[in-house]
């Protein structure tokens, strides 16, 4: 039997659109549950909530059930969780919803553990965020592809202008040399403008605080690689995606981590010859998730590897088409990976290719007992 609350709180909580609750962890039963619970779960009277809890848990996808148990166990043990996002689908013919659970741990004078908080439907908000993330990642990927595609002709025209300048120098015609100089400067400035725009997008993102959410990394990476695959004819490279699992959940800032992937893919394109291969892999390990971006390009000289992630590193080199670099890219990548409590390292050999490894904390890691 649920306990009543003092009258002023009763009016406040019963009229709220959020389902408020107080759960006694020590006793394993619900002490209070507001009326909004019955709107969230039609056909489930709140008086029966203790008996219904196992059935409500079964409404979650299998991976969400494991995640929910892990988070509530951590919360009951005193570890903080700002909010818990869960997908709910009672039947296959019912649309899937998103629920946001916010809970706070407290203790009674006699030492019993309580969890109190709210549950509310955030389906509209989450669908909007996930669609925005999807198209933001597609936009960034498309910008990278277009930057390489547009820069190529400008670089070629610049090289042609230099070649013609050498051949026509014996003519001693100042007007011809002046026009060729304008062509070279225009091409160089155009290429720099394109790269400055794309690089500026990445640099701006590194200065914004992370907004972590639970993300299916396999799905997110697949969408990025598929966009590159659609542009293979523009950059003359082949892109591959090799996930070791069908789904794999991590807590990351989706936009920022995918910008890391995009930046690594962009570098791979710069230093991989036409017809080369770029492969993204992801796999679950014991306590971490490993993401790799590998190419079969020209590789990195051994002398440059120790300083590759330095700010304004001496390892910066123009790409095979003359693409410029600020020297900040790898430093920002490392910064963003570290902000995700991850690590990044590289293995490379000249004329054999380069592989970047990123290791992130895994949601599948076992609970500390």
N, C-alpha and C positions, 0 to 999 in steps of 0.2 A: 504494500500500500504506500503510495507516494505521500510524503508529508506536506502539509500546507505551509506557505510562507506568510510572514506578517502582511497584513492587508495592503499597506502602501506599495510594497514590492510586488504583491500579487497583481494589482492593477497595472503596474508598469510593465511587468514581464508578460502577462497574459495578452496584452494588446500588441506586443512586438511581433514583427514579421520573422524575427529570428527565434529558433527553438532554443530556449535556455535550459540548462541542465545542471544538476549537482549529483555526482556519482561517487558512492563510497567504495573505494578500491578495496579496503580491508574487508568489508562485508560482502562485496560483489553484488551490490544492488543500487538502483537508482533512488535517490532521496527526493529529487524534485525534477519535473519535466513540464515545460510550458505547453500551452495549447497549440502553438505553431508546429509542434512535432506531428500532429495529426494531419496538418496540411502538407507537410513534407512527405509523409508516408500514409496516404489514404488507406483506410481499412485496417490500420494498426492503432487501436486505442492506447493512449498513453498509460492507462492503468496496467496494461499487459507488457510493458516495455522490457522488464527483466526477462520474461520468457521469450520475447521476440528478438532480443539482441543477437543470438546466433543466426537467426534467419535474416536479419538485416545485414549482417556481415557477409552472408552468402550472395547478397545483391551486388557486391563488388567483384570486379574481375579478379582472377586468382592472384595476379601480381600486386593488386591494390590491397587484398586481404593481408598478405604478408607484410606489406609496407605499413598498413594501419596498425597491426599488432605490434610491430617493431616500434613505431612512433609512440603509441600509448604506453608501452612498457618503459620506454625511455623517459616519457613525461612523468609516469608514476614513480620512477626512480630519481626524479629531481632534475632531469636534463631538459633544457628549454626547447620548445617548439613554438615558433610564432603562430603558425597556422598549418593546417593539414588539408590538402586538396584531394578529394576522393571522387572517383567516377562511380555512379550508381545506375544499375539497370535491372529492375526486378524481373523483367521478362524480355525475350528477344524482340517482341512486337512493340515494346515501349521504348521511346527515344532515351538515349543515355543522358543523364544529368550530371552536373558537377556540384558537389557539396563542399563548403568550406567549414572546417571545424577549428574553433579557437578554444583552447582550454588552459586553465591555470591550476597548478598543484598547491594544495594547502594541507594543514594537519589540524585535527581537533585536539583539545587539551588532553584527552586520554590517549593520544598517539595514533589515531586512525587517519589514513590518507584519503583526501578528497580530491576529485577533479571537478572543477566547475567551469562552465563556458557556454558557448553558443554554437549552433549549427544553422547555416543558411544556404539557400540555393543560389549559386553564382554561375549558372549555366550560360546565361547571355554574356556576362563579362568574360568568362573563360573562352567561349567560342570566338569572341571578338579578339581577345589577346592572341589566341593561337592562329587565327587567320592573319592578324597583323604580323606576327612573328614569321609566318610562312612566306608572306609576300615581301617582308623586309629582307629575309634571307635570299629570296629569288632576285630582288632588286640588286643586292650587293654582289651576288654571283654574276648577274647579267652585266653589271658595271665592269667587273673584272674582265669578262670575256670581251666586251666592247672596247675596253681600254687597250687590250692587246691587238684586237682586230683593227682599230683605227690608227694605232701608233705604227703598225707595220708599214702601210703605204707612205706615211710621212718620213719614216726612217729610210725607206728605199729612195724616195725623192731627194732626201738630203744627201745620200751617198752618190746618187746620179749627178747632183749638182756639183759635188766635190770632184767627181771624175771628169765631168765636162770642163770644170774650171782648170784642172791640170792640163787637159788636152788643148784648151784654147789660150792658155797663158802666153805661148809664143806669139800670138797675134797682137799682143800689147794693146788690146782694146779696153780702155777703162770702163766703158759703158757695159760691155758684156760681163766683165768681172763684177761690176756693181750689181747687175741683175741677178747673177748667180749667187752673190753674197746675200741678197734679199731672200732668194729661194731657200738657201741654207738656214738663215736665221728664222724664217717663217716656219719651216718644218720643225726645227729644234724647239721653238717656242710652243708650237702646237702640241708636240709630244709631251713637253713638260707640263702644259696646261691640263692635258688629259690625266696624267699621272698625279699631278698635284690635287686634282679633284677627288680621285679615288683614294689616294693616300690620306687626304684630309678627313674623309669619312671615317677611316680606320682610327686615325689619331684622336679625333673628337670622342670616339666611343670609349677610349681608354681612360678618359678623365671623368667618366660618369660612374656613380656608385652601382655596384652589382645588384640586380634584382633576380634572385635565385628562385627557380620553380622546378618542379619535378618534370623531367623531359624524357621522352623515349628517344634516346640518342641514335638508335638505328634508323628510325623514321626521319629524324632531322637531317642526318648525314645523307641518307638516300635521296632526299629531295634536293640537296645541294649538288650532289654528283650528277643526278639526272639532268639538272639545268646545264651543267658543263657538257654532258653528253650531247645535249641538243645543239650546243655550239661547237662541236668538234670540227666541223668544216671551216669554221672561222679562224681557229688557232692551229689547225693541222696537228692536233694531238689526240690521243685516245685515253678516255677516262674509265676507270673501273671502281666498283664498290664491292668489298668483300666482308660482310658482317659474319661473325661466328655464331651469333644468336639472332632469332627472329625479332625479339624485343630486348631492350636493355635500358633501364631507367637510371638516371643520375639527377642530382640537384645542381643546376647550373643557371647562369644567365644565358638564355638561349641565343639572343642576338649577338652578344659579345663573343661567345665561344664560336659561333658560326663565322664571325668575322675573322677569328684566329684561323679557322680552317680555310676561309677564302684567301687570306693573306699567304698562307703556306702553299695553296694551290697556285696563286699568282706567281710566287717565286719559282715553283716547279715549272710553270709554263715558260718563264723567262729563260731558264737554263736547261730546257729540254729541246732537242732538235726536232724538226718536223717529222711526223710519223712516230714520235716517242710515246711512252705510256706513263700515266700518272694514276696511282692506285691509293684509295683510302680504305683502311681496314679498321675494324673495331671488335674487341673481344672482352669478355668478362674474365677477370682473374680472381684469385682467392679473396682479396680485400680491395681491389682496385679495378678500374676499367682502363684498358690500353687502346689508344687511338693512334694510328700511324698514317702518315702521308708520304708516299714513296714515289720516286721517279727514276727513270733510266737515262738521265741527262748527263751533263758534262762533269757533275760532281763539284766538290769544294776542295781546294788545295789543303793538305794537312796543316800547313802553317797558319791557315786562317781559322781553323775549327776552334781553338781555345778562346778566340776573341769574338766569335760570331754573335753572341748575345750582348756584347757591350753596347752602351749608349754611344751613338755616332761611331760605330765600330770601324776599324780599318779594313774589315773583311768585305765592305760593300764593293760591289762590282757591277758594271753595266750588264744588262741582259744580252742574249745572243743577237737581238735586233737593236741593240743600243739603248734599251730601256734604262732610265736613270734610277737611282735609289738614294734615299735620304740617310740610310744607315740607322734609322730609328725602328724600322719594321720588326726586326728580330727582337730588339729590346722590349718593344711594346707587346709582342707575342708572349715573351717570357713573363712579363708583368701580369698580363691577363690570366695566364695559366696559373701563376702563383696565387693570384687573388681567388682562384677556384680551389685553393689548397692542393694544387697539382704540381707536377714536375714535367720538364721538357728537356730532351736531349737529342743529339743528332749523330748519325753515322754516315760517312760519305767517303767515297774514293773517286779520284779523278777518272773521268770517262767511263765510270761504272754506275753512277747515280748517287742519289741522296735519299735518306729516310729520316724523317722527324718522328720522334716518339713522344706522346703525351700520356701521362698516367694521372687519372683523377680518382678521388674517393668514390667508392661504390656504395649504392644503397643496399646491395646484397650482402654487405659485410656483416658477420655475426654480431649479436649483442654482447657487450661486456657484462659478465656476471659478477 
